[in-house]
Amino acid sequence: MNDKKESLRALYKVDEVLQDECLIFFKKHLPYSLVADSVREEIHILRNAILSGKEPPPALNDRKLFLDQVIKRIQAESAPSLRRVINATGTVLHTNLGRSPISREAMEHVSETACSYSTLEYDLENGKRGSRHDHVESLICKATGAEAAMVVNNNAAATMLVLSSMAHGREVVVSRGELVEIGGSFRIPDIMNLSGAVLKEVGTTNKTHISDYLRAIDPEQTAALMKVHTSNYRIIGFTEDVQLWDLKKLGEKFSLPVIYDMGNGLLADLKKYRIFEPTVLDAQKAGADVVLFSGDKLLGGPQAGIIIGKKTYIEAMKCHPLARVVRVDKMTLSALETVFFAYQDMEKAAQTIPALKMLSCSKETLLQRANQLKSSIEQASDMVQVCVQPCEDFVGGGSAPDARLEGYAAVLHSDKFTTEYMERFLRKSKIPIISHINQDKIWLHVRTLLEGDMEDTVSAVSLLKG
């Protein structure tokens, strides 16, 4: 008991610890309460250990060790939760890692407009209030050939706005095989219900014919025909679906608009890279009245829902009460402006939009990069063995689920560390590295390494010590 009392009396005093010179930097640059609470928490840990009757913790008699623990806690508490990671998984549009990274040019434009006042809703020409839609609408129309366009905060919001504006209280005919669910439990039937539109399913899971749509049309109740691109899965075998142009012909016959939720937002033709996804331009050529897609998938921009189509429908959506609920901010518009500007030159877009650059990267370039990474790791560390292996990369982000991209990876193994330890060590590095484990080895896919990632990866591996 006396030992316990003596240990409690020996506990550090919060005010005294806060005066230590090693905490001056943190008190100057961080909230004082965060620093003080970190000191209190570490003292609280020591107190609980003493009261439990365990051996006095080493930090009780080692002030430097105690202060090191305080500093680690301060750093952990002050580190942002949303932070940069290195994607070495080979999945380009990795949903958990933020999908498509945006270009340096887009980020510079975002920084310029976010750090100052901007023309978000101001018309410089006439010196009066303007519309936030104007900043990107003409660029989107130029890139897609659409009559009009608008942007909302994601494609789910776009679906909700389109259906509420065009079909509230009336029926929308959709193939049963296209009632998709994507991540986060987003389901077409649920969104349709929330929008006020009435779902009318036709066909079966694997087969839908144009005659199914024809029989479902009710002149009094039907508001639109809708096609949904099944971007995150494929039904193969005994299947049949109705092509967009055939649905458009049927719509014209009954004066019904055709809505196409294509999701992926692909503007570039990637067939030569074995990515067989419909493009926005294909949808326009087929005559869809309204097309909606994501900004952060194959388009290669920020999270957004982009709606293009006939002017009469888009203008009605801009005036709809939901439009304000789902509108985007100046940072999203700044990034999108840069992205769509780049699409005026497809060759430039392929080089400046990171997602497109990754997807179109040649096998020769990937092999060269994998060998470079292998060589750099071998020079920096003798704790791991490295070899280069061919691998499969993926598009990701609910796009092109059947696409297998031929790539290369630097593969790590070690006689000194377990694979699980290395994976955890890299994941908890100063700049976390998200890798892929296969055959009890660490695979670092080079396709998804951005500029500067290779150097940071080598630096992290070099810190593995025995």
C-alpha positions as CSV (number, residue, x, y, z in Angstrom):
1,M,0.0,0.0,0.0
2,N,2.8,2.4,0.9
3,D,4.5,1.7,-2.4
4,K,1.3,2.5,-4.2
5,K,0.9,5.8,-2.3
6,E,4.5,6.7,-3.0
7,S,4.0,6.0,-6.7
8,L,0.9,8.1,-6.8
9,R,2.8,11.0,-5.1
10,A,5.5,10.6,-7.7
11,L,3.1,11.2,-10.6
12,Y,3.9,14.1,-12.8
13,K,2.0,17.4,-12.4
14,V,0.2,18.6,-15.4
15,D,1.3,22.3,-15.0
16,E,4.9,21.3,-14.6
17,V,4.9,19.0,-17.6
18,L,3.3,21.8,-19.7
19,Q,6.3,24.0,-19.0
20,D,8.8,21.5,-20.5
21,E,10.6,23.0,-23.5
22,C,9.9,20.0,-25.7
23,L,6.2,21.0,-25.7
24,I,6.7,24.7,-26.7
25,F,6.3,24.0,-30.4
26,F,3.1,22.1,-29.9
27,K,1.6,24.8,-27.6
28,K,2.5,27.4,-30.2
29,H,1.0,25.7,-33.2
30,L,-1.8,23.5,-31.7
31,P,-4.8,24.2,-29.5
32,Y,-3.6,24.5,-25.9
33,S,-6.4,22.2,-24.7
34,L,-5.3,19.4,-27.0
35,V,-1.7,19.5,-25.6
36,A,-3.0,19.7,-22.0
37,D,-5.5,16.9,-22.5
38,S,-2.7,14.7,-23.9
39,V,-0.6,15.3,-20.8
40,R,-3.6,14.5,-18.6
41,E,-4.4,11.3,-20.5
42,E,-0.8,10.0,-20.2
43,I,-0.8,10.8,-16.4
44,H,-4.2,9.1,-16.1
45,I,-2.7,5.9,-17.8
46,L,0.1,5.9,-15.2
47,R,-2.3,6.4,-12.3
48,N,-4.6,3.5,-13.5
49,A,-1.5,1.2,-13.8
50,I,-0.4,2.1,-10.2
51,L,-3.9,1.6,-8.8
52,S,-4.2,-1.8,-10.5
53,G,-1.3,-3.0,-8.5
54,K,0.9,-3.7,-11.4
55,E,4.6,-2.9,-11.6
56,P,5.2,0.9,-11.8
57,P,5.3,1.8,-15.6
58,P,8.9,2.7,-16.8
59,A,7.6,6.1,-17.8
60,L,6.9,6.9,-14.1
61,N,10.6,7.2,-13.4
62,D,11.8,8.1,-16.8
63,R,10.7,11.7,-17.7
64,K,12.0,11.5,-21.2
65,L,10.1,8.3,-21.9
66,F,6.9,9.9,-20.5
67,L,7.4,13.1,-22.6
68,D,7.9,10.9,-25.7
69,Q,4.6,9.2,-25.0
70,V,2.9,12.6,-24.6
71,I,4.3,13.8,-27.9
72,K,3.1,10.7,-29.7
73,R,-0.4,11.2,-28.3
74,I,-0.3,14.9,-29.4
75,Q,0.7,13.9,-32.9
76,A,-1.9,11.2,-33.1
77,E,-4.6,13.5,-31.8
78,S,-3.7,16.4,-34.1
79,A,-3.2,14.2,-37.3
80,P,-6.1,14.8,-39.7
81,S,-8.4,11.8,-40.2
82,L,-8.7,12.5,-44.0
83,R,-5.2,12.2,-45.3
84,R,-3.1,11.2,-48.3
85,V,-2.3,7.6,-48.9
86,I,-0.3,5.8,-51.5
87,N,-2.5,3.4,-53.6
88,A,-0.4,0.4,-54.5
89,T,-3.4,-1.9,-55.0
90,G,-3.6,-1.6,-58.8
91,T,-7.3,-0.6,-58.5
92,V,-7.4,2.8,-60.3
93,L,-10.8,4.0,-59.1
94,H,-10.5,2.7,-55.5
95,T,-13.8,3.7,-53.8
96,N,-12.3,3.4,-50.3
97,L,-9.3,5.5,-51.3
98,G,-11.3,8.4,-52.9
99,R,-11.9,7.1,-56.4
100,S,-10.3,9.3,-59.0
101,P,-7.5,11.6,-58.0
102,I,-7.8,15.0,-59.7
103,S,-5.0,16.6,-61.7
104,R,-2.5,19.2,-60.4
105,E,-4.0,21.8,-62.7
106,A,-7.5,21.2,-61.2
107,M,-6.1,21.3,-57.7
108,E,-4.3,24.6,-58.4
109,H,-7.6,26.1,-59.7
110,V,-9.4,24.8,-56.6
111,S,-6.8,26.4,-54.4
112,E,-7.0,29.7,-56.1
113,T,-10.8,30.0,-55.9
114,A,-11.1,28.4,-52.4
115,C,-8.6,30.7,-50.7
116,S,-10.2,33.9,-52.0
117,Y,-13.5,35.3,-53.0
118,S,-14.7,34.2,-56.4
119,T,-17.3,34.7,-59.2
120,L,-19.4,31.8,-57.9
121,E,-22.7,33.6,-58.4
122,Y,-21.5,36.9,-59.8
123,D,-21.7,38.1,-63.4
124,L,-18.6,40.2,-64.0
125,E,-19.8,41.4,-67.5
126,N,-23.0,42.9,-66.2
127,G,-22.0,43.6,-62.6
128,K,-24.9,41.6,-61.1
129,R,-25.9,38.2,-59.7
130,G,-25.0,35.3,-61.9
131,S,-25.6,31.5,-61.8
132,R,-23.2,28.9,-60.5
133,H,-24.3,26.6,-63.4
134,D,-22.7,29.0,-66.0
135,H,-19.1,28.1,-65.0
136,V,-19.2,24.6,-66.4
137,E,-22.3,24.3,-68.5
138,S,-20.8,25.5,-71.8
139,L,-17.6,23.3,-71.3
140,I,-19.7,20.2,-70.6
141,C,-21.9,20.9,-73.6
142,K,-18.8,21.4,-75.8
143,A,-17.3,18.1,-74.6
144,T,-20.5,16.0,-74.9
145,G,-22.6,17.7,-77.6
146,A,-25.5,18.2,-75.2
147,E,-28.0,21.1,-75.4
148,A,-27.7,21.9,-71.7
149,A,-26.1,20.6,-68.5
150,M,-26.0,21.0,-64.8
151,V,-24.0,19.6,-61.9
152,V,-25.1,18.3,-58.5
153,N,-23.2,16.7,-55.6
154,N,-23.1,13.0,-56.8
155,N,-24.9,10.7,-59.2
156,A,-27.4,9.5,-56.6
157,A,-28.5,13.1,-56.2
158,A,-28.6,13.4,-60.0
159,T,-30.9,10.4,-60.2
160,M,-33.1,11.8,-57.5
161,L,-33.4,15.2,-59.1
162,V,-34.0,13.9,-62.6
163,L,-36.8,11.5,-61.5
164,S,-38.4,14.1,-59.2
165,S,-38.4,16.8,-61.8
166,M,-39.5,14.6,-64.8
167,A,-41.8,12.0,-63.2
168,H,-43.1,12.9,-59.7
169,G,-46.3,11.0,-59.1
170,R,-46.1,9.2,-62.4
171,E,-44.6,6.0,-63.7
172,V,-41.1,5.4,-64.9
173,V,-40.5,2.1,-66.9
174,V,-37.3,0.3,-66.0
175,S,-36.0,-3.2,-66.9
176,R,-35.9,-5.6,-63.9
177,G,-32.4,-6.5,-64.8
178,E,-31.2,-2.9,-64.4
179,L,-32.5,-2.3,-60.8
180,V,-29.0,-1.9,-59.6
181,E,-27.6,-1.5,-56.1
182,I,-24.2,0.1,-55.6
183,G,-22.1,0.8,-52.5
184,G,-23.7,2.3,-49.5
185,S,-27.1,0.5,-50.1
186,F,-28.0,2.9,-53.0
187,R,-30.8,1.1,-54.9
188,I,-32.6,2.4,-57.9
189,P,-36.1,1.4,-56.5
190,D,-35.4,3.2,-53.2
191,I,-34.2,6.4,-54.9
192,M,-37.2,6.3,-57.2
193,N,-39.6,5.9,-54.3
194,L,-38.0,8.9,-52.5
195,S,-38.2,11.0,-55.6
196,G,-41.9,10.6,-55.8
197,A,-41.8,8.7,-59.1
198,V,-43.5,5.3,-59.4
199,L,-41.3,2.3,-60.5
200,K,-42.8,0.1,-63.2
201,E,-40.6,-3.0,-63.6
202,V,-40.6,-4.9,-66.9
203,G,-39.0,-8.0,-68.2
204,T,-37.0,-10.5,-66.1
205,T,-33.6,-10.5,-64.4
206,N,-31.8,-11.9,-67.5
207,K,-34.1,-10.9,-70.4
208,T,-36.0,-7.8,-71.3
209,H,-37.5,-7.2,-74.7
210,I,-38.8,-4.0,-76.4
211,S,-42.3,-5.5,-76.3
212,D,-42.0,-5.5,-72.4
213,Y,-41.7,-1.7,-72.5
214,L,-44.4,-1.4,-75.0
215,R,-46.9,-3.3,-72.9
216,A,-46.0,-1.3,-69.8
217,I,-46.7,2.1,-71.3
218,D,-49.8,3.8,-70.0
219,P,-50.7,7.0,-71.9
220,E,-52.1,8.5,-68.7
221,Q,-49.5,7.3,-66.1
222,T,-46.2,6.8,-67.9
223,A,-43.8,9.8,-67.6
224,A,-40.5,8.3,-68.9
225,L,-38.6,5.3,-70.0
226,M,-35.4,4.7,-68.2
227,K,-32.2,2.7,-68.9
228,V,-29.6,2.1,-66.2
229,H,-26.1,0.9,-67.1
230,T,-25.1,-2.1,-65.0
231,S,-21.7,-0.7,-64.4
232,N,-20.7,-2.7,-61.4
233,Y,-21.8,-6.2,-62.6
234,R,-22.4,-8.2,-65.7
235,I,-25.2,-10.7,-66.5
236,I,-23.9,-13.3,-69.0
237,G,-25.3,-16.4,-70.6
238,F,-29.0,-16.5,-71.7
239,T,-29.5,-12.8,-71.7
240,E,-31.1,-10.0,-73.7
241,D,-31.6,-6.3,-73.1
242,V,-32.9,-3.4,-75.0
243,Q,-30.4,-1.0,-76.6
244,L,-30.6,2.7,-75.9
245,W,-31.4,3.6,-79.5
246,D,-34.3,1.2,-79.6
247,L,-35.7,2.6,-76.4
248,K,-35.4,6.1,-77.9
249,K,-37.4,5.0,-81.0
250,L,-40.2,3.7,-78.7
251,G,-40.1,6.9,-76.6
252,E,-40.5,9.0,-79.7
253,K,-43.5,6.9,-80.8
254,F,-45.3,7.7,-77.6
255,S,-43.8,11.2,-77.0
256,L,-42.0,9.9,-73.8
257,P,-38.5,11.1,-72.8
258,V,-35.7,8.5,-72.3
259,I,-33.5,8.8,-69.3
260,Y,-30.1,7.1,-69.2
261,D,-28.3,6.6,-65.9
262,M,-24.9,5.6,-67.2
263,G,-22.9,6.1,-64.0
264,N,-19.4,5.8,-65.3
265,G,-18.9,9.2,-67.1
266,L,-16.5,7.9,-69.7
267,L,-15.7,10.4,-72.4
268,A,-12.6,8.9,-73.9
269,D,-12.7,5.7,-75.9
270,L,-10.7,3.1,-74.0
271,K,-11.5,0.0,-76.1
272,K,-7.9,-0.4,-77.2
273,Y,-7.0,-0.8,-73.5
274,R,-9.6,-3.6,-73.2
275,I,-12.1,-1.4,-71.3
276,F,-15.4,-1.9,-73.0
277,E,-17.7,0.6,-71.4
278,P,-20.3,2.9,-73.1
279,T,-19.3,6.5,-73.4
280,V,-21.2,9.7,-72.9
281,L,-20.8,10.4,-76.6
282,D,-22.4,7.0,-77.4
283,A,-25.4,8.0,-75.3
284,Q,-25.7,11.3,-77.0
285,K,-25.6,9.6,-80.5
286,A,-28.3,7.2,-79.4
287,G,-30.6,10.2,-78.7
288,A,-31.1,9.9,-74.9
289,D,-33.1,12.9,-73.7
290,V,-31.3,13.1,-70.3
291,V,-28.1,11.4,-69.4
292,L,-26.5,11.4,-65.9
293,F,-23.1,10.2,-64.7
294,S,-20.5,10.5,-62.0
295,G,-17.6,13.0,-62.0
296,D,-15.2,10.9,-60.0
297,K,-15.3,7.7,-62.0
298,L,-14.0,7.3,-65.5
299,L,-14.4,11.0,-66.2
300,G,-11.4,11.6,-63.8
301,G,-12.7,14.5,-61.8
302,P,-14.1,15.3,-58.4
303,Q,-17.2,13.8,-56.8
304,A,-20.2,15.2,-58.7
305,G,-23.3,14.1,-60.5
306,I,-23.5,15.5,-64.0
307,I,-26.8,15.8,-65.9
308,I,-26.9,16.6,-69.6
309,G,-29.7,16.6,-72.1
310,K,-32.5,18.5,-73.7
311,K,-32.6,22.1,-72.6
312,T,-36.3,22.0,-71.6
313,Y,-35.6,19.2,-69.1
314,I,-32.4,20.7,-67.7
315,E,-33.9,24.2,-67.2
316,A,-36.8,22.6,-65.3
317,M,-34.3,20.8,-63.0
318,K,-32.4,24.0,-62.3
319,C,-35.6,25.6,-61.0
320,H,-36.6,22.5,-59.0
321,P,-36.6,22.8,-55.1
322,L,-34.2,19.9,-54.9
323,A,-31.6,21.7,-57.0
324,R,-30.5,23.8,-54.0
325,V,-30.4,20.8,-51.7
326,V,-28.0,18.9,-54.0
327,R,-26.0,21.8,-55.5
328,V,-22.2,21.8,-55.5
329,D,-19.7,24.3,-54.0
330,K,-17.1,26.4,-55.6
331,M,-14.3,23.9,-55.1
332,T,-16.1,21.2,-57.0
333,L,-17.0,23.6,-59.8
334,S,-13.4,24.8,-60.0
335,A,-12.1,21.2,-60.4
336,L,-14.8,20.3,-63.0
337,E,-14.0,23.4,-65.0
338,T,-10.4,22.3,-65.3
339,V,-11.3,18.7,-66.1
340,F,-13.8,19.5,-68.9
341,F,-11.4,22.2,-70.3
342,A,-8.8,19.4,-70.7
343,Y,-11.3,17.3,-72.6
344,Q,-11.2,19.8,-75.5
345,D,-8.1,18.0,-76.5
346,M,-8.3,14.2,-75.9
347,E,-4.6,13.7,-76.1
348,K,-4.0,16.3,-73.5
349,A,-6.7,14.8,-71.3
350,A,-5.1,11.4,-71.5
351,Q,-1.9,12.9,-70.1
352,T,-3.2,15.3,-67.6
353,I,-6.1,13.5,-66.0
354,P,-4.6,10.9,-63.6
355,A,-7.2,8.2,-64.0
356,L,-7.0,8.2,-67.8
357,K,-3.2,8.2,-67.7
358,M,-3.2,5.2,-65.4
359,L,-5.7,3.3,-67.4
360,S,-3.9,3.9,-70.7
361,C,-0.4,3.2,-69.4
362,S,1.4,0.7,-71.6
363,K,2.8,-2.6,-70.3
364,E,6.3,-1.5,-71.3
365,T,6.1,1.6,-69.2
366,L,4.7,-0.3,-66.2
367,L,7.5,-2.9,-66.4
368,Q,10.0,-0.1,-66.5
369,R,8.5,1.5,-63.5
370,A,8.3,-1.8,-61.6
371,N,12.0,-2.5,-62.3
372,Q,12.8,1.0,-61.2
373,L,10.9,0.5,-57.9
374,K,12.7,-2.9,-57.4
375,S,16.1,-1.3,-57.9
376,S,15.4,1.6,-55.6
377,I,14.1,-0.7,-52.8
378,E,17.2,-3.0,-53.1
379,Q,19.5,0.0,-52.7
380,A,17.6,1.4,-49.7
381,S,17.1,-1.8,-47.7
382,D,18.7,-5.2,-47.1
383,M,15.8,-6.3,-45.0
384,V,13.5,-7.3,-47.8
385,Q,13.9,-9.3,-51.1
386,V,12.2,-7.8,-54.2
387,C,11.2,-9.2,-57.6
388,V,9.0,-8.0,-60.4
389,Q,6.0,-10.0,-61.3
390,P,3.2,-9.5,-63.9
391,C,-0.2,-8.9,-62.2
392,E,-3.8,-8.0,-62.9
393,D,-5.0,-4.4,-62.3
394,F,-8.6,-3.3,-62.1
395,V,-10.6,-0.2,-63.1
396,G,-12.7,-0.2,-59.8
397,G,-15.2,2.4,-58.7
398,G,-18.1,0.2,-59.9
399,S,-16.9,0.5,-63.5
400,A,-15.9,-2.2,-66.0
401,P,-16.1,-5.1,-63.6
402,D,-15.0,-7.6,-66.2
403,A,-11.9,-5.6,-67.3
404,R,-8.6,-7.2,-66.4
405,L,-5.6,-4.8,-67.0
406,E,-2.2,-6.4,-67.5
407,G,0.2,-4.8,-65.2
408,Y,3.4,-5.3,-63.1
409,A,4.2,-5.1,-59.4
410,A,7.2,-5.0,-57.2
411,V,6.8,-8.0,-54.9
412,L,8.3,-8.0,-51.4
413,H,9.1,-10.8,-49.0
414,S,11.5,-11.1,-46.1
415,D,13.2,-13.7,-43.9
416,K,13.1,-11.3,-41.0
417,F,9.5,-10.1,-41.0
418,T,6.1,-11.7,-41.6
419,T,4.0,-10.5,-44.5
420,E,1.4,-9.3,-42.1
421,Y,3.9,-7.3,-40.2
422,M,5.2,-5.6,-43.3
423,E,1.7,-4.9,-44.6
424,R,0.8,-3.3,-41.2
425,F,4.1,-1.4,-41.1
426,L,3.6,0.1,-44.5
427,R,-0.1,0.9,-43.8
428,K,1.0,2.8,-40.7
429,S,3.9,4.7,-42.3
430,K,4.0,8.5,-42.2
431,I,2.4,8.4,-45.6
432,P,0.3,5.2,-45.4
433,I,0.9,2.7,-48.2
434,I,-2.1,0.5,-49.1
435,S,-0.7,-2.7,-50.6
436,H,-2.0,-6.0,-51.8
437,I,-1.1,-9.4,-50.2
438,N,-0.9,-12.5,-52.5
439,Q,1.0,-15.7,-52.1
440,D,2.2,-14.5,-48.7
441,K,4.0,-11.6,-50.2
442,I,3.5,-7.8,-50.5
443,W,2.5,-6.7,-54.0
444,L,3.1,-3.1,-54.9
445,H,1.2,-2.4,-58.1
446,V,2.9,0.4,-60.0
447,R,0.0,1.4,-62.2
448,T,-1.6,3.4,-59.4
449,L,1.5,5.1,-58.0
450,L,1.3,8.8,-58.6
451,E,4.1,11.3,-59.0
452,G,6.3,11.2,-55.9
453,D,4.7,8.0,-54.6
454,M,7.6,5.8,-55.6
455,E,10.1,7.8,-53.7
456,D,7.9,7.8,-50.6
457,T,7.3,4.1,-50.9
458,V,11.1,3.4,-51.0
459,S,11.6,5.7,-48.0
460,A,8.9,3.8,-46.0
461,V,10.4,0.4,-46.9
462,S,13.9,1.5,-45.9
463,L,12.6,2.1,-42.3
464,L,11.9,-1.6,-41.8
465,K,14.5,-2.6,-39.2
466,G,15.3,-6.0,-37.6
